[in-house]
Amino acid sequence: MSDAPDVAALALNVAIPDDLQWNDERRGQEYRLTSITVRLQPDGHLAAKAYGRPIAGGRGGYTAFTVPQTAAVIALIEAAATQAATLWAQHRGL
């Protein structure tokens, strides 16, 4: 029996650099994707969804978009996960 706490979610948000941002459309509205939420799944793999704001302005809905599987975007996600792991390992408590 383990005394380790049951951690339900591990997630981080990463800003998408300007040169890697892209546009996507949902319900007739075009969005500029500027951030990615990365989750560590129980099996150790990463899952990612992109978020952004409507190009026409306004708040828009909190709508997830598929992350393109390009080498540059994958490298960004993996580097962010590695950096987050380093930062978590160095925490100094409350």
N, C-alpha and C positions, 0 to 999 in steps of 0.2 A: 504494500500500500504506500502510495506516495503522498507526501505532505505539500507537494507543489500546488500552487493555486491554479484553478481552471481558468485560463485566459481565453475569453470568447472571441476576441477580434484583435487583429493587428493590422492597422491601416495607416497610410501616410498620404499626404497631398504633395504633389510636386508641380511647380510652375513649368509650363512648356516655354522654352526659349522662343523668341519671335521668329527665328528662321525655321523652326519646326512646327509652328502653329498651322492649323488647317481649318477650312470651313466645311460645315456639314449642314444638312437641312432636315428639319422635323416639322411636320404639320404645316408645311408651306412657309416656314420661317427659317431663315438662314442664320446659323450661329458661327461664331469664331471660337474655336476650342483653345483654351488657355491654361487649363490645369488637368492633371490626371490624378485620380485616386487609385492607389495601389494597395491591394490586400494580400496578405500572406495566408494562403490556404492551409488547412491542417496537414496536407501532404507535402508541404514545403514549396509548392509552386506559387507563382505570382498570378494575380488576376488584376486587370486594369480597366477602368472606364474613364472617358474624357468628359469634361464639362466646360462650359463657356457662357457667353452672353450673346443675345441676338445682335446681329450687325446693325439692324435698324434702330437699336436702342431699346430702352426699357429693361425690365427685370427678366422677363421670360420665365418659363418654368424650369424647375430643377430637373433637367433631362439628361440622362446618361447617353453617351455616344460610344460606339465601338472605336477602339484605338487601332490605327493602321499598323500592320505588321511590317514596318520598314526597319531596316537595320539601325537607323539613327534613333527612332523612337524606342525601340527595344533596348538599345544601349542606355538611353536616358532612364528608362524605368529600372533597369538592373543596377545602374550606378546609384540611383536614388535609394533603392532598397538596401544596397551595401552601405551607403552613407548613413541611413537611418539606423541600421543595425549597430554601426560603430557608435553613433550618438546614444542609443539606448543603453549600450554596454557601459558607457561612461557616466550614466546618470549619478547624481549626488544625493538622491533621496529628496524628501519633502522639505 
